[in-house]
Amino acid sequence: MDFSSIKEFFQFLLDSEEIIRYGGLALVTLIVFAENGLFFAFFLPGDYLLFLAGLFTSSRQLDWPITVVMGCIIFAAIMGSLVGYFFGMALGHNLEDRKESFFFKKKNLEQSRAFFTRYGGRALVLARFMPIVRTFSPIIAGTIRMPMRSFLFHNVVGAILWGVSLPLAGFYLGQSFPEIINYVEWIIVFFLSITTLALVRTIIKVRRSRAAEGR
C-alpha cells in the first residue's frame, strides 16, 4: 500500500458522509467503538457522525430503523469505553512514558485527566459530547482505579444520552427539513465549532481552578 492509498484511507475515515454512505451501520458502529476508548482513535469523527447517521436514516440512505441505529451506537459506545477502562487499569500508567506520535499526544492525556479530576464520575457523561476527552476519559478512569460499579453507571448513562440525543436530533430534523441533507458540510463545520468551543472553555476552567487551588 503506497502513501496515496494510506492518505485516501484516512480521508475516508474522517469523512462522515462517506462512512455512512459506503460503510453503512457496521462501519459507524465500529468507529463509535474505537473513538470511545482506543487512545489511537481520538481523531475519528464523533458527534457529527451520530447526527448525520440520524439524518441519513431519515432520508433512507442509511436503511435501518432509527431505534436500531441508536441501539448500535449505544452498545458500541459502552463497549468501547469498557475496553478503554480495562486498558487504563492494565497499561494506563505506561502512557506517561510513551513516545509521542500522530496517534498519541501527552497533552490529550493531561487535558482528559484534568477534566476527570474536576468532574469525577460526571466526566464520563460530559465527555461523551467532547472530542478527544471522550476517548481518554475511560482510560483515565481505569488508570485511577475508579470503582467498577460507578464506572459502569456513568458509562451507560453517558452512552445513552449521547447515543440517543444526536441521532434523534438528526433524524427529526431530516424529517422536518428534508433539504438539509444538501448542507452536510455546514453541519460538520457547525458541530466542530461547537464541540471545539466547549472543549476549550472546559480546559480554561479546569486550568483556572487548578491555579486557584495552588495559591
C-alpha positions as CSV (number, residue, x, y, z in Angstrom):
1,M,0.0,0.0,0.0
2,D,1.6,3.3,-1.2
3,F,1.4,6.7,0.6
4,S,-1.5,7.9,-1.6
5,S,-3.6,4.8,-0.7
6,I,-2.9,5.4,3.0
7,K,-3.9,9.1,2.7
8,E,-7.1,8.2,0.9
9,F,-7.9,5.6,3.6
10,F,-7.6,8.2,6.4
11,Q,-9.5,10.8,4.4
12,F,-12.3,8.2,4.1
13,L,-12.2,7.6,7.9
14,L,-12.5,11.4,8.5
15,D,-15.4,11.8,6.1
16,S,-18.6,11.1,8.0
17,E,-20.8,11.3,4.8
18,E,-18.6,8.7,3.0
19,I,-18.6,6.4,6.1
20,I,-22.4,6.4,6.2
21,R,-22.9,6.1,2.5
22,Y,-20.4,3.3,1.8
23,G,-19.7,1.7,5.2
24,G,-23.2,1.7,6.5
25,L,-24.2,1.0,10.1
26,A,-21.5,-1.6,10.6
27,L,-18.7,1.0,10.0
28,V,-20.5,3.6,12.0
29,T,-20.7,1.2,14.9
30,L,-17.0,0.2,14.6
31,I,-15.9,3.8,14.5
32,V,-18.0,4.7,17.6
33,F,-16.5,1.7,19.4
34,A,-12.9,2.8,18.6
35,E,-13.4,6.5,19.3
36,N,-14.9,5.8,22.7
37,G,-11.8,4.2,24.3
38,L,-9.0,3.4,22.0
39,F,-6.4,6.1,22.5
40,F,-5.1,5.9,18.9
41,A,-8.6,6.6,17.5
42,F,-9.2,10.0,19.1
43,F,-9.1,11.7,15.6
44,L,-12.1,9.8,14.3
45,P,-15.4,11.7,13.9
46,G,-17.8,11.5,16.8
47,D,-20.7,13.9,17.4
48,Y,-21.4,14.9,13.9
49,L,-21.1,11.2,12.8
50,L,-24.0,10.4,15.1
51,F,-26.1,13.4,14.0
52,L,-25.5,12.5,10.3
53,A,-26.4,8.9,11.0
54,G,-29.8,10.1,12.2
55,L,-30.1,12.5,9.3
56,F,-29.2,9.8,6.7
57,T,-31.6,7.4,8.4
58,S,-34.5,9.9,7.9
59,S,-33.7,10.0,4.2
60,R,-33.3,6.2,4.0
61,Q,-29.8,6.5,2.8
62,L,-29.0,4.5,5.9
63,D,-31.7,1.9,5.6
64,W,-32.3,0.9,9.2
65,P,-34.9,1.9,11.8
66,I,-33.6,4.8,14.0
67,T,-34.1,2.6,17.1
68,V,-31.6,0.1,15.6
69,V,-29.1,2.8,14.7
70,M,-29.3,4.3,18.2
71,G,-29.0,0.8,19.8
72,C,-25.9,0.0,17.9
73,I,-24.3,3.4,18.8
74,I,-25.1,3.0,22.5
75,F,-23.8,-0.6,22.6
76,A,-20.6,0.4,20.7
77,A,-20.0,3.4,23.0
78,I,-20.4,1.3,26.2
79,M,-18.2,-1.5,24.9
80,G,-15.5,0.9,23.6
81,S,-15.3,2.7,26.9
82,L,-15.1,-0.6,28.8
83,V,-12.1,-1.5,26.6
84,G,-10.6,1.9,27.4
85,Y,-11.2,1.4,31.2
86,F,-9.6,-2.1,31.3
87,F,-6.7,-0.8,29.2
88,G,-6.2,2.0,31.7
89,M,-6.2,-0.4,34.6
90,A,-3.7,-2.7,32.9
91,L,-1.4,-0.3,31.0
92,G,-2.6,3.2,31.5
93,H,0.5,4.2,33.6
94,N,2.7,3.2,30.6
95,L,1.2,6.0,28.5
96,E,3.2,8.5,30.6
97,D,6.4,7.2,29.1
98,R,5.0,6.5,25.6
99,K,6.7,8.4,22.8
100,E,4.5,11.0,21.1
101,S,3.2,10.4,17.6
102,F,0.3,11.4,15.5
103,F,-1.8,8.8,17.3
104,F,-0.7,9.8,20.8
105,K,-0.2,13.2,22.3
106,K,0.5,13.6,26.0
107,K,-1.4,16.9,26.1
108,N,-4.6,15.0,25.2
109,L,-4.0,12.7,28.2
110,E,-3.2,15.6,30.5
111,Q,-6.3,17.5,29.5
112,S,-8.5,14.5,30.0
113,R,-7.0,13.8,33.4
114,A,-7.6,17.4,34.5
115,F,-11.2,17.3,33.2
116,F,-11.7,14.0,35.1
117,T,-10.2,15.3,38.3
118,R,-12.6,18.3,38.2
119,Y,-15.8,16.5,37.5
120,G,-15.2,12.9,38.8
121,G,-17.7,10.4,37.6
122,R,-19.7,13.0,35.8
123,A,-16.8,13.5,33.5
124,L,-17.7,10.2,31.8
125,V,-21.1,11.6,31.0
126,L,-20.0,15.1,30.0
127,A,-17.0,13.8,28.0
128,R,-19.3,12.0,25.6
129,F,-20.0,15.3,24.0
130,M,-16.4,16.4,23.8
131,P,-13.9,15.2,21.2
132,I,-10.6,13.8,22.5
133,V,-11.7,13.9,26.1
134,R,-14.4,11.3,25.1
135,T,-11.6,8.9,24.1
136,F,-9.3,9.3,27.0
137,S,-11.8,9.6,29.9
138,P,-12.4,5.9,30.3
139,I,-8.6,5.3,30.2
140,I,-8.1,7.8,33.0
141,A,-10.9,6.1,34.9
142,G,-9.1,2.8,34.7
143,T,-5.8,4.3,35.5
144,I,-7.0,5.8,38.8
145,R,-8.9,2.6,39.6
146,M,-12.4,4.1,39.6
147,P,-14.8,1.6,41.2
148,M,-16.3,-0.6,38.5
149,R,-19.9,0.0,39.7
150,S,-19.5,3.8,39.4
151,F,-17.8,3.5,36.1
152,L,-20.5,1.3,34.6
153,F,-23.3,3.6,35.8
154,H,-21.8,6.7,34.4
155,N,-20.6,4.9,31.2
156,V,-24.1,3.6,30.5
157,V,-25.8,6.9,31.3
158,G,-23.4,8.9,29.1
159,A,-23.7,6.4,26.2
160,I,-27.5,6.5,26.3
161,L,-27.6,10.4,26.4
162,W,-25.1,10.7,23.6
163,G,-26.3,7.8,21.5
164,V,-30.0,8.9,21.6
165,S,-29.8,12.7,21.5
166,L,-27.6,13.3,18.5
167,P,-29.0,10.6,16.1
168,L,-32.6,11.5,17.1
169,A,-31.9,15.2,16.5
170,G,-30.6,14.4,13.1
171,F,-33.5,12.1,12.3
172,Y,-36.2,14.5,13.3
173,L,-34.5,17.5,11.6
174,G,-34.2,15.4,8.5
175,Q,-37.9,14.5,8.7
176,S,-38.9,18.2,9.1
177,F,-36.5,19.7,6.6
178,P,-35.5,17.0,4.0
179,E,-33.5,19.6,2.0
180,I,-31.0,19.8,4.9
181,I,-29.3,16.7,3.5
182,N,-27.7,19.1,0.9
183,Y,-25.9,21.0,3.6
184,V,-23.8,18.2,5.2
185,E,-20.6,20.2,5.0
186,W,-22.1,23.1,7.0
187,I,-23.5,20.7,9.6
188,I,-20.0,19.3,10.1
189,V,-18.5,22.8,10.5
190,F,-21.2,23.7,13.0
191,F,-20.5,20.6,15.1
192,L,-16.8,21.1,15.0
193,S,-17.2,24.7,16.1
194,I,-19.5,23.9,19.0
195,T,-17.5,21.0,20.3
196,T,-14.2,22.8,20.0
197,L,-15.5,25.8,21.8
198,A,-16.9,23.6,24.6
199,L,-13.6,21.8,24.9
200,V,-11.6,25.0,25.0
201,R,-13.9,26.6,27.6
202,T,-13.7,23.5,29.8
203,I,-9.9,23.3,29.6
204,I,-9.7,27.0,30.6
205,K,-12.0,26.5,33.6
206,V,-10.0,23.5,34.7
207,R,-6.7,25.3,34.5
208,R,-8.1,28.3,36.4
209,S,-9.4,26.0,39.1
210,R,-6.1,24.2,39.4
211,A,-4.3,27.6,39.5
212,A,-6.6,28.8,42.3
213,E,-6.1,25.6,44.3
214,G,-2.3,26.1,44.0
215,R,-2.3,29.5,45.6
